[in-house]
Amino acid sequence: YNPASFAISQNYWGAVSFEKPFSSFKNQTHSMISVALPTKDYGVFAITLNNFWSESPAFTSTGGPDIIGLANDKPELFSPTHIQLKGSYANMLSENMAFGISLSLLNTSYSNVQVGQEQGSGEAFTVLVDAGFLMNNLFVNSTYTKPTKLKNNFIQGEENLGFSVGFALLNFGPKIFFIDKEQEDYPPSLILLGFSYWALSTDFISTKIAFDLENRIYDSGGFDYIHIGSDLRFYKLFSIRAGYVFDNVNSELSYFTVGGGLITKYGSFNVARYKKYITPTWSFDIRINFGY
């Protein structure tokens, strides 16, 4: 996520998400827990914990492809193979402009097997940096609106109008290696440039369209992915969403997404279906707000 977005909300909130990114891999899951703590004069501070469980690889002998061992094929819930602890800070530069930065420690663990003369624990530690910028409510008169008549204590509040633009640098850091430093690799560093537009905002129906461009810094010289999405919201509470992920490197790997959610000022619940992400899969997230 763009760390600048933490500054937009001036309330205490917590978020939890769970997903199975590759449904064909039975023992692979990801979860996230995040808490944001706003202050009156010094911006917003946040702490995020990402856990990723992955079944261990099959080890083969030097004499052939026969499997000689498969350790921990059922990862323990409280013993993830990858852990990322992230601290974030964000603040408003003006009424509709925010910036943010994050610093995280990533621990990645694959196996503790020694092969030949290779020595090592199969674990790696690294430090990663995120930075972001976000502007909301640009050209607000470009959104068709009607005066709000709804009186509902569950409504989240005023929607952003007009256009929004955001920029984010994610997972930037030094190269990572496990045993052999000569085989070190850069982390999956990303640059994202995104835009959104609220075309309509009324009591009964609201609609937003958005897209972003993603560049994987160390993979290619151009934009690797284009994400396009739309959000149709009813009574400012219920959302239906659809999107498309275009893979600019291999167009055959492009896929559609669909989803929906319930959004209130006290929290939200969202679900998404990835139609062609290697194999179809689902993701869920829950957010709880405090301080209203």
N, C-alpha and C positions, 0 to 999 in steps of 0.2 A: 504494500500500500504506500501511497505518497505520504511521507511523514508530515507534510504541511497540513494535511486534513485534520490532524489532531487539534489544531488551533481553532477550527470553525465552531466546534461545540464547546460551550463554556460550562458543561455539566460533568459531574463525576459519572463515569460509565465503565462497564465491563463487557467484554465480548468473548464468546466461545465458538469455535468452529470445529467440525469433524468431517473428514472426507476420505474416500478410498480412491486415490488417484488412478490406480491401474487395477481394474476389477479382475483381470485374469491372473493377477498375482495375489494368492489367497492371504498372505501374511504381510500386507503392506498397507499402512494407514498413516494419516497425518492429522494432527490436532493443533489448535492454537488457543491460547488464553491471553487476553490483553486487558489492561486496566489503565484508564486515563485519569490524571489528577490535576485539575485546573487550579491556578492561583490567581489572586486578584490583580497583582501587579507584575508578575514575572512569567506569564505564559502558561503553557500546559506541559506537564511531564507525563510520560507513559512508560509502562513496562510490558513487554510482550515475551511470551515463552512459546516457541515452536518445537514440537516433538514429532519425530518421524520414525516409524517402525518399519524395518525391512528384513525379510527373511535372509539368513546367511547364504552365501553362494556355495555351490557344490565344488569341492576341491578335487582336482584330477592329478593322477600320477604322471611322472615324466615319461613313463613308458607307453602311455596311451590315454584315451579319453575316459577310461573307466572311473567312475566316481568312487573315491576312497573314504569320503566322509562328508556328512552334512550336519553341521552343528547348529543348535538353537533354531530349529525349523519353525518353532512357534514362539515368536518374541514376546517377552513379558510386557504387560501393559505399563508397568512403572520402570522399565529398563529399556528406553528407546535407543535405537542405534545412532540417531542423529539428534542433537539438542542445540537450539539456538536461543540464547538469552539476549534480549535487545532492550536498550534504554533509549527513549526518544524525547526530544524537546521541540516544541513548536510555539510560534507567537504570531500575532497579527501585525503586519506592517502598516496597514490602513484598515478602513472599514470593510473592505472586500478583498484584501490581499494578505496572504499568509506565507510563511516559510517554515521549514522544519528540517531537522537532522537527526539521524539515529546512529548509534554505535552498538555493535553486537559482537558476542563471542560465540563462535560455532565450534562444536565438538562433533566430529564425524568418526564413526567406528565401523569397520568392516569385518575383520577377523583377527585372531591372535595366532595364526598359523605361521610357522617359520619354514621357509623353502630354501634348501641348500645353504649358501653363505649369506643369504639375505636376512638381516636382523631388523626387528621392529615390532611394535605393539599392534599395528593395524589401526591405530588411531591418529587423528590429526586435529590440531587446534589452529584457529585463525581468527583474525579480527576483521570485521566487515563494516563498511560505512554506507549509509543512505543519506540522500539529500533531496529536498523537494520544494517546489514553489507552486502556489495555487491562487487563482483569481476567480471570484464569483460575481454574479449579478452585473455582467457587462451588457450594455444595450438592452436594458430591462423592458423598454417599450416594444421590443420585437416579439414579446410573448403576448398572446391573446389572453386576457384575464377578465374576470367578472368579480365584483365585490363579494367578499366571503360572507355567507349567511349561516354557515354551519356552526353549531354550538355543541361541540363534543369534547369532553375532557381527554379523550384518547388521541386526538389529532396531534401529530408531531409538532406542528407549527408552520410558519410560512415557508413555502418552497422557494428555492433559488429561481430567479427569473432571468430571461435572456440567455447569455452565453457564459460558459465557464471554460477556463484553459488551465492546464496543469503540466508540470514538467517534473520528472523524477529520475534520479540516478540511484540504482539499487544494487546491493551486493558487491560493492567495489572494495577490493582489497588485494593483498599479496598472493602469490602463487601458493598452492597447497600440495604437499607431498606426504606419503605415508612411510615408506621405507627408503626408497631410492630418490634422492633429491634431484637427480638428472631427469626424472620422470614427473617433475612437478607440473601442475596445471593451474591456470587462472580460475577463480570461482566464476559462477554463471552471472557475470555483471551485465546489467541491463540499463538502457536509456529508454524512457517512455515519454512520449509527447501526446497529450490527450485533449479533446474538445468535447463539450456537450452543449445541448440547446433545448431549453424548455419551450416547446412550440405552443402549448396550451396549458392553462392553469385555471380551472373552475372548481366549484364545490363538488360537482358530480364526476368530472373526468379531468385528468392531467396527463400529459404525455411528454416524454423526453427522448431524444435520440443522442447517441454518443459514439465516438470512435477514438481509438488511439493507435499510435505507431510505435512498434517495439523494435529496438536494435539490440542484438546480443553482441556486445562490444568486441569480444575476441573470436567470434564465429565468422563474421562477414563485414563488408564495408557499407551495407545499406540496411534498409528496414526489413527485418526477417519476418515479422508478423504484423497483420493489420486486424484489429478487433473492432467489430461494429455491433452496436446493441441498441435496443429500444425498450422503454419502460412505459407501460400503460397503467395508470393508477386510478382507482375508483374511490370516490368519497375520501380521498387523501389517506386511505388506510390499506387498500388491497392492491397488489401489483401483479401484473402479468408481464413476463419479459421474454424476449427472443434475441438471439445474437448469432453472429457468424465469425469464425476465426479463419482468416486467410493466411495460409502458409506460403510465403513468398519464395521460400527455398525449394519446396516440393509441394506444388498445388494439390496433388493427390491426397495429402494429409490434412487438407482444410476440412472443417466440420461446423455443424450447427449446434447451438445450445438453446434450451428453453428453460423457463423457471417461473417462480412466483414468490410472493411473500406477503407478510402482514407487518406493517410499519406503524408504530405508535410512539408517542412521546416517552413512554416508559420502557420501550424495548422493541425489538423486531425479531422476526423469524423468517429465514429465507431458505429456499431449496433450489438447486440447479441440476439439470440433466445435460451431460455432455454426450452428444450423439455419436461422435466419432473421435474419441481421444484414445487412440490405439484400440480400445474397446469401450463400449458405452459405460458410463459410471455416473454416480450421484455425489453431490456435496451438500452439506447443511451448515448453517451458521445461526447463532443466537446472540443477540446483543441486549444488555439491560442497562437502562439509564437511571441515574440517581441525581437528585438535586432540584427537581421541579417543585 
